[in-house]
């Protein structure tokens, strides 16, 4: 059997591809790579400015009655009648309960009778003393008889004084049988009904009256914030805003603003050791009884006026791995520069800067991604349409509050 040698010739396409690769290999080593310049990043900047703002602190608190009167009987007796409607307004000196006055009226009548008897004895004894005094000059009576008559007169006068005091006490006790309201306000539920036996100054109150107009709002403030505020006022970074600095606004439980402004009355001088705070007491008018005792509210208290405040958009602030705030500005050579920041608080969607920036610094607020200090950038103005809307009241009149989540 014969075998033929079969020679496979390569296809023409493969030959052409091989020649092209060979030509590229001969010429490719002599070529130099084309160097392309990276584009200069473009950033949006704003010029740091100062403005005058009123700083406020929003503190939680609770309402409490302006005056509270717990009604208790001052004599023992039987309640004949309750003379008010629970939950209604009562006026001062309004009759609330009537205790049976019969035994007290009888005691008053007895005291008056005894007083009359004592007063009837005094004139006769006084005349006897006067006669004995005249006779004593002529030695017609003994000195002992005169002294006995004079002592009888003093005893009779003392009896009169005693029974006068007894009559006054009986009159007071009789008046106590009519239990009256000591203050005006809203009265709560009655703890006794008609026919109940009560005792003088019993521990359980018959009812409670609360004066709700005006009303107190008590808010705790930490001593740390209090000391910081005093330090800033002393350093001149904050100034009291004249006569209106003690005015306080109120936010109710549902988030709505209370229509009336309150007045900061006083700051307590005793620190609560469990919370490390002091109590600020504020008085609010409450003509429509909208605020009730025990309600949770937010008080917006004015701290003072910062006339050189620096506010910057929050998007212009970054943080390092340790959480420290910093910002990037553009220097005179159009290169980025690092600025560590000290932030006071968040005001709306801006940060109040205490240190780290100066007026006129071009702060980068857009294009911060992948930027490093020393990077050459192309600054462009931050458009007003992109900026945060300005408060309608203007920078000199706006009231800014401390954000609980701020620095």
C-alpha positions as CSV (number, residue, x, y, z in Angstrom):
1,X,0.0,0.0,0.0
2,X,1.5,3.4,-1.0
3,X,1.3,6.6,1.1
4,X,1.4,9.9,-0.4
5,X,3.1,12.9,1.3
6,X,0.3,15.5,1.7
7,X,1.7,19.1,2.1
8,X,-0.9,21.6,3.4
9,X,-0.2,25.1,2.1
10,X,-1.4,28.0,4.3
11,X,-4.3,30.0,3.1
12,X,-3.5,33.3,1.5
13,X,-5.3,35.3,4.3
14,X,-3.0,34.0,7.0
15,X,0.0,34.9,5.0
16,X,-1.1,38.5,4.6
17,X,-1.9,38.8,8.4
18,X,1.6,37.5,9.2
19,X,3.2,40.0,6.9
20,X,1.3,42.9,8.5
21,X,2.3,41.9,12.0
22,X,5.9,41.6,11.0
23,X,5.8,45.1,9.5
24,X,4.2,46.5,12.7
25,X,6.9,44.8,14.8
26,X,9.7,46.4,12.7
27,X,8.3,49.9,12.9
28,X,6.4,50.0,16.3
29,X,9.4,50.1,18.5
30,X,10.6,53.4,17.0
31,X,7.3,55.2,17.9
32,X,7.0,57.3,21.1
33,X,3.6,57.4,23.1
34,X,1.6,60.6,22.7
35,X,1.4,62.5,26.0
36,X,-2.1,64.0,26.8
37,X,-2.5,66.7,29.4
38,X,-5.2,66.1,32.1
39,X,-7.9,68.8,32.1
40,X,-7.9,71.3,35.0
41,X,-10.8,70.5,37.3
42,X,-13.4,73.2,37.5
43,X,-14.8,74.2,40.9
44,X,-17.6,76.5,42.1
45,X,-16.6,78.9,44.8
46,X,-18.2,81.6,47.0
47,X,-16.6,84.5,48.8
48,X,-16.8,84.2,52.5
49,X,-18.7,87.1,54.1
50,X,-19.9,88.1,57.5
51,X,-23.4,89.0,58.5
52,X,-25.4,90.0,61.6
53,X,-27.7,87.3,63.0
54,X,-29.6,86.7,66.2
55,X,-28.7,83.3,67.7
56,X,-31.3,81.3,69.6
57,X,-31.4,78.1,71.4
58,X,-34.3,75.7,71.2
59,X,-34.8,73.9,74.6
60,X,-37.5,71.3,75.5
61,X,-39.7,72.1,78.5
62,X,-43.0,71.6,80.2
63,X,-45.8,73.9,81.2
64,X,-46.9,74.4,84.8
65,X,-49.7,76.4,86.4
66,X,-48.9,80.0,87.4
67,X,-50.6,79.5,90.8
68,X,-52.0,76.3,92.4
69,X,-54.4,76.3,95.4
70,X,-55.3,73.0,97.1
71,X,-58.6,73.5,98.8
72,X,-58.7,72.0,102.3
73,X,-61.2,72.5,105.2
74,X,-60.0,74.6,108.2
75,X,-62.7,73.2,110.6
76,X,-64.2,69.8,111.2
77,X,-67.7,69.1,110.0
78,X,-70.2,67.7,107.5
79,X,-70.3,68.8,103.9
80,X,-73.8,70.1,103.3
81,X,-73.4,71.2,99.6
82,X,-70.9,71.4,96.8
83,X,-71.5,74.7,95.0
84,X,-69.3,74.5,91.9
85,X,-69.1,72.6,88.6
86,X,-66.0,70.6,88.1
87,X,-63.7,71.8,85.4
88,X,-65.1,75.3,85.2
89,X,-63.6,78.7,85.9
90,X,-64.1,80.0,89.5
91,X,-63.5,83.4,90.9
92,X,-61.6,84.4,94.0
93,X,-63.8,84.3,97.1
94,X,-66.4,82.2,95.3
95,X,-68.2,79.7,97.6
96,X,-67.2,76.2,96.8
97,X,-68.4,74.0,99.8
98,X,-70.7,74.6,102.7
99,X,-69.9,72.9,105.9
100,X,-72.7,72.5,108.5
101,X,-72.5,75.8,110.5
102,X,-74.9,74.9,113.3
103,X,-72.3,73.8,116.0
104,X,-70.1,76.8,115.2
105,X,-73.1,79.2,115.4
106,X,-73.9,77.8,118.8
107,X,-70.3,78.2,120.0
108,X,-70.4,81.8,118.8
109,X,-73.7,82.5,120.7
110,X,-72.3,81.0,123.9
111,X,-69.2,83.1,123.7
112,X,-71.2,86.3,123.1
113,X,-73.4,85.5,126.2
114,X,-70.3,84.9,128.4
115,X,-68.8,88.2,127.0
116,X,-72.0,90.1,127.9
117,X,-71.9,88.6,131.4
118,X,-68.3,89.6,132.0
119,X,-68.9,93.1,130.6
120,X,-71.9,93.5,133.0
121,X,-69.7,92.9,136.1
122,X,-67.1,95.5,135.2
123,X,-68.9,98.8,136.0
124,X,-69.9,97.8,139.5
125,X,-66.4,96.6,140.4
126,X,-64.9,99.8,138.9
127,X,-67.2,102.0,141.0
128,X,-66.2,100.1,144.1
129,X,-62.6,100.6,143.4
130,X,-63.1,104.4,142.9
131,X,-65.0,104.7,146.3
132,X,-62.3,102.7,148.1
133,X,-59.7,105.0,146.6
134,X,-61.4,108.0,148.0
135,X,-61.9,106.4,151.4
136,X,-58.4,105.2,151.5
137,X,-57.2,108.9,151.6
138,X,-59.2,109.4,154.8
139,X,-58.1,105.9,156.2
140,X,-61.8,104.9,156.1
141,X,-60.9,101.6,154.5
142,X,-57.9,99.5,154.8
143,X,-55.3,99.2,152.2
144,X,-56.1,95.5,151.9
145,X,-59.7,96.1,151.0
146,X,-58.7,98.6,148.3
147,X,-56.2,96.1,146.8
148,X,-58.8,93.3,146.8
149,X,-61.2,95.5,144.9
150,X,-58.6,96.6,142.5
151,X,-57.6,93.0,141.8
152,X,-61.3,92.1,141.2
153,X,-61.5,94.9,138.6
154,X,-58.5,93.6,136.8
155,X,-59.9,90.1,136.8
156,X,-63.2,91.3,135.4
157,X,-61.4,93.2,132.6
158,X,-59.3,90.1,131.8
159,X,-62.5,88.0,131.6
160,X,-63.9,90.5,129.2
161,X,-60.8,90.4,127.0
162,X,-60.9,86.5,127.1
163,X,-64.5,86.3,126.0
164,X,-63.9,88.9,123.3
165,X,-61.1,86.6,121.9
166,X,-63.4,83.6,122.2
167,X,-66.1,85.4,120.3
168,X,-63.6,86.3,117.6
169,X,-62.4,82.7,117.3
170,X,-66.0,81.5,117.1
171,X,-66.7,84.0,114.4
172,X,-63.6,82.8,112.4
173,X,-64.6,79.2,112.7
174,X,-68.1,80.0,111.6
175,X,-66.7,81.8,108.6
176,X,-64.5,78.7,107.8
177,X,-67.7,76.6,107.3
178,X,-68.1,78.5,104.0
179,X,-65.1,77.1,102.0
180,X,-64.2,79.7,99.4
181,X,-61.8,79.9,96.5
182,X,-58.5,81.6,97.4
183,X,-57.6,82.4,93.8
184,X,-59.3,82.6,90.4
185,X,-58.7,79.8,88.0
186,X,-59.9,76.5,86.7
187,X,-61.0,74.0,89.3
188,X,-60.5,70.3,88.9
189,X,-62.5,67.3,90.2
190,X,-64.0,67.2,93.7
191,X,-62.6,64.5,96.0
192,X,-65.7,64.7,98.3
193,X,-69.5,64.7,97.8
194,X,-72.4,66.1,99.8
195,X,-72.6,64.4,103.2
196,X,-68.9,63.7,103.5
197,X,-67.2,64.2,106.9
198,X,-64.0,66.4,106.7
199,X,-61.4,67.3,109.2
200,X,-59.4,70.5,109.5
201,X,-56.3,70.6,107.3
202,X,-56.7,67.0,106.2
203,X,-54.0,65.6,103.8
204,X,-56.4,65.0,101.0
205,X,-57.5,68.2,99.2
206,X,-61.2,68.8,98.6
207,X,-60.3,70.1,95.1
208,X,-57.5,72.0,93.3
209,X,-57.6,75.3,91.5
210,X,-55.0,76.2,88.9
211,X,-54.5,79.6,87.4
212,X,-53.6,79.1,83.7
213,X,-53.4,82.7,82.5
214,X,-50.5,83.4,82.5
215,X,-48.7,80.1,82.6
216,X,-45.2,79.0,83.3
217,X,-42.9,77.1,81.0
218,X,-39.9,75.5,82.8
219,X,-37.0,74.4,80.6
220,X,-33.7,72.9,81.7
221,X,-30.4,74.3,80.3
222,X,-27.2,72.4,80.7
223,X,-24.5,74.2,82.7
224,X,-22.1,73.6,79.8
225,X,-24.2,75.6,77.4
226,X,-24.8,78.2,80.1
227,X,-21.1,78.7,80.8
228,X,-20.3,78.8,77.0
229,X,-23.0,81.5,76.5
230,X,-21.6,83.6,79.4
231,X,-18.1,83.2,78.0
232,X,-19.1,84.4,74.5
233,X,-21.0,87.4,76.0
234,X,-17.9,88.3,78.1
235,X,-15.6,87.9,75.0
236,X,-17.8,90.2,72.9
237,X,-18.6,87.5,70.4
238,X,-22.3,87.9,71.3
239,X,-24.2,90.9,72.4
240,X,-27.5,91.2,74.2
241,X,-30.2,92.6,71.8
242,X,-31.6,95.4,73.9
243,X,-35.0,95.3,75.6
244,X,-36.3,92.4,73.5
245,X,-33.6,90.0,74.5
246,X,-35.8,88.4,77.2
247,X,-38.6,87.5,74.8
248,X,-39.1,83.8,74.1
249,X,-41.1,82.0,71.4
250,X,-42.9,78.7,71.9
251,X,-43.4,75.7,69.7
252,X,-46.3,73.4,70.7
253,X,-46.4,69.6,70.8
254,X,-47.9,69.4,67.2
255,X,-45.0,71.6,65.8
256,X,-47.1,74.8,65.4
257,X,-45.9,78.1,66.8
258,X,-47.7,79.6,69.8
259,X,-49.2,83.0,68.9
260,X,-48.0,84.8,72.1
261,X,-44.5,85.6,73.1
262,X,-43.2,84.9,76.6
263,X,-40.9,86.6,78.9
264,X,-37.8,85.0,80.5
265,X,-38.5,85.5,84.2
266,X,-35.4,84.1,85.9
267,X,-32.7,81.4,85.8
268,X,-32.4,79.1,88.8
269,X,-29.2,79.2,90.8
270,X,-29.3,75.5,91.8
271,X,-27.9,72.8,89.5
272,X,-29.7,69.5,89.4
273,X,-27.0,67.0,90.2
274,X,-28.7,64.2,88.3
275,X,-28.9,66.1,85.0
276,X,-26.3,68.9,85.4
277,X,-28.7,71.6,84.3
278,X,-30.5,74.6,85.7
279,X,-34.1,75.6,85.2
280,X,-35.1,78.6,83.2
281,X,-38.7,79.8,84.0
282,X,-40.6,81.7,81.3
283,X,-44.0,83.3,81.6
284,X,-46.5,83.1,78.7
285,X,-49.9,84.8,78.4
286,X,-52.6,82.1,78.0
287,X,-55.9,84.0,77.5
288,X,-57.6,81.1,75.6
289,X,-56.3,78.3,77.9
290,X,-54.5,76.7,74.9
291,X,-51.6,75.7,77.1
292,X,-52.4,73.3,79.8
293,X,-50.2,72.2,82.7
294,X,-47.9,69.3,81.9
295,X,-47.7,69.9,78.1
296,X,-44.4,69.2,76.3
297,X,-43.2,72.3,74.4
298,X,-40.1,73.7,72.8
299,X,-38.9,77.2,73.9
300,X,-36.9,79.3,71.5
301,X,-34.7,81.5,73.7
302,X,-32.6,84.3,72.3
303,X,-28.9,84.0,73.2
304,X,-27.7,87.3,71.7
305,X,-26.6,89.0,68.4
306,X,-23.4,87.9,66.5
307,X,-22.5,90.9,64.3
308,X,-19.7,89.1,62.5
309,X,-21.1,85.7,61.9
310,X,-19.8,83.5,59.1
311,X,-22.3,81.2,57.5
312,X,-21.3,78.8,54.8
313,X,-23.3,76.1,52.9
314,X,-23.0,72.7,54.5
315,X,-22.0,71.2,51.2
316,X,-18.7,73.1,51.5
317,X,-17.7,71.3,54.7
318,X,-16.0,67.9,54.7
319,X,-14.7,65.7,57.4
320,X,-11.6,63.6,57.8
321,X,-11.4,60.1,59.2
322,X,-11.5,61.4,62.8
323,X,-14.6,63.4,62.1
324,X,-12.8,66.8,62.2
325,X,-14.4,69.4,59.9
326,X,-12.4,71.1,57.2
327,X,-12.8,73.1,54.0
328,X,-10.9,73.8,50.8
329,X,-10.3,77.3,49.5
330,X,-8.6,78.5,46.3
331,X,-5.4,80.5,47.0
332,X,-3.8,83.2,44.8
333,X,-2.2,80.6,42.5
334,X,-5.5,78.9,41.8
335,X,-4.5,76.0,44.0
336,X,-6.5,74.4,46.7
337,X,-5.6,75.1,50.3
338,X,-6.6,73.2,53.4
339,X,-8.5,75.0,56.2
340,X,-9.5,73.2,59.5
341,X,-12.8,74.5,60.8
342,X,-14.4,75.1,64.2
343,X,-18.2,74.8,63.8
344,X,-20.5,76.4,66.3
345,X,-23.8,74.9,65.2
346,X,-26.1,74.2,62.2
347,X,-28.4,77.0,61.2
348,X,-30.9,75.7,58.7
349,X,-28.9,74.2,55.9
350,X,-25.7,76.2,56.7
351,X,-22.9,76.0,59.3
352,X,-22.0,78.8,61.6
353,X,-18.1,78.9,61.6
354,X,-16.3,80.0,64.7
355,X,-12.8,79.7,63.4
356,X,-10.9,78.6,60.3
357,X,-12.2,81.0,57.6
358,X,-11.8,84.8,57.1
359,X,-13.9,87.2,55.1
360,X,-13.0,87.2,51.4
361,X,-11.7,83.5,51.4
362,X,-12.9,81.8,48.1
363,X,-14.5,78.7,49.6
364,X,-15.1,75.7,47.3
365,X,-18.6,74.5,47.5
366,X,-18.9,72.3,44.4
367,X,-16.4,70.0,42.7
368,X,-14.7,68.8,45.9
369,X,-14.7,65.2,44.7
370,X,-11.1,63.8,44.5
371,X,-9.5,67.2,45.3
372,X,-6.4,67.3,47.3
373,X,-4.6,70.3,48.9
374,X,-2.3,71.9,46.3
375,X,-4.4,70.8,43.3
376,X,-4.6,73.4,40.5
377,X,-8.2,74.2,39.8
378,X,-10.3,76.5,37.7
379,X,-12.6,78.6,40.0
380,X,-16.0,79.7,38.8
381,X,-18.6,81.7,40.7
382,X,-21.2,79.8,42.5
383,X,-24.5,80.7,40.8
384,X,-27.1,82.4,43.0
385,X,-29.8,80.2,41.5
386,X,-27.9,77.2,43.0
387,X,-27.4,78.8,46.3
388,X,-29.5,78.3,49.4
389,X,-32.5,80.7,49.5
390,X,-32.0,83.7,51.7
391,X,-34.3,84.2,54.7
392,X,-37.2,86.5,53.9
393,X,-36.5,88.6,57.0
394,X,-33.0,89.5,55.9
395,X,-29.7,88.7,57.6
396,X,-30.0,91.6,60.1
397,X,-33.4,90.5,61.4
398,X,-33.4,86.7,61.1
399,X,-33.5,84.5,64.1
400,X,-31.4,81.4,64.0
401,X,-31.6,78.5,66.3
402,X,-29.2,75.9,67.6
403,X,-29.6,72.5,65.9
404,X,-29.4,69.6,68.3
405,X,-27.4,67.5,65.8
406,X,-24.9,70.3,65.1
407,X,-21.3,70.6,66.3
